Amino acid sequence: MIASPPGWALALTYWLHLFATVTWVGSLAGVSLLVLPAMKRSLDAETQLVFIEAMQKRLEPIAWFCMSLLLGDRLIPDERQPPL
C-alpha cells in the first residue's frame, strides 16, 4: 500500500486542480459569452478569422497547460479518488 502524501502536497494538488479548472472553463466561457458575440457584431468575416486565429494561438498553450495540470493531479494518489 502506498503511503498518503503529506498534507501540504494534498493542499497544493487541490489548489492546482482548482486553478486549472477555473482557468480552462473560465476562458471557454469568457470567449463564448463575451468575445465571440462582440466580435460577430463588430468585425467583418475576414477580420473575424484573423482574430480567432490570433486568439487561439494565444489561448491554446494555456489550455494545454491546464489539461496537463488536471491530468498530473489525477496521477498523485490520495484519499479523494478510488484506486486504479
WOVENHU-V945851 format. One record per residue. N is the residue number from 0. SS is DSSP state (H for helix, E for strand, - for the rest). D_FIRST is the distance of its C-alpha to the first C-alpha in whole Angstrom. Layout:
# WOVENHU-V945851
n:N ss:SS d_first:D_FIRST
n:N ss:SS d_first:D_FIRST
This chain:
# WOVENHU-V945851
n:0 ss:- d_first:0
n:1 ss:- d_first:4
n:2 ss:- d_first:6
n:3 ss:- d_first:9
n:4 ss:- d_first:12
n:5 ss:- d_first:15
n:6 ss:H d_first:18
n:7 ss:H d_first:20
n:8 ss:H d_first:18
n:9 ss:H d_first:18
n:10 ss:H d_first:21
n:11 ss:H d_first:22
n:12 ss:H d_first:20
n:13 ss:H d_first:22
n:14 ss:H d_first:25
n:15 ss:H d_first:25
n:16 ss:H d_first:24
n:17 ss:H d_first:27
n:18 ss:H d_first:30
n:19 ss:H d_first:29
n:20 ss:H d_first:30
n:21 ss:H d_first:33
n:22 ss:H d_first:34
n:23 ss:H d_first:34
n:24 ss:H d_first:35
n:25 ss:H d_first:37
n:26 ss:H d_first:39
n:27 ss:H d_first:39
n:28 ss:H d_first:41
n:29 ss:H d_first:43
n:30 ss:H d_first:44
n:31 ss:H d_first:45
n:32 ss:H d_first:47
n:33 ss:H d_first:48
n:34 ss:H d_first:49
n:35 ss:H d_first:50
n:36 ss:H d_first:52
n:37 ss:H d_first:54
n:38 ss:H d_first:54
n:39 ss:H d_first:56
n:40 ss:H d_first:58
n:41 ss:H d_first:59
n:42 ss:- d_first:59
n:43 ss:- d_first:61
n:44 ss:H d_first:59
n:45 ss:H d_first:59
n:46 ss:H d_first:58
n:47 ss:H d_first:55
n:48 ss:H d_first:53
n:49 ss:H d_first:53
n:50 ss:H d_first:52
n:51 ss:H d_first:49
n:52 ss:H d_first:48
n:53 ss:H d_first:48
n:54 ss:H d_first:46
n:55 ss:H d_first:44
n:56 ss:H d_first:44
n:57 ss:H d_first:43
n:58 ss:H d_first:40
n:59 ss:H d_first:38
n:60 ss:H d_first:37
n:61 ss:H d_first:35
n:62 ss:H d_first:34
n:63 ss:H d_first:32
n:64 ss:H d_first:31
n:65 ss:H d_first:30
n:66 ss:H d_first:28
n:67 ss:H d_first:26
n:68 ss:H d_first:25
n:69 ss:H d_first:24
n:70 ss:H d_first:22
n:71 ss:H d_first:20
n:72 ss:H d_first:19
n:73 ss:H d_first:18
n:74 ss:H d_first:16
n:75 ss:- d_first:14
n:76 ss:- d_first:11
n:77 ss:- d_first:12
n:78 ss:- d_first:13
n:79 ss:- d_first:16
n:80 ss:- d_first:15
n:81 ss:- d_first:13
n:82 ss:- d_first:10
n:83 ss:- d_first:13
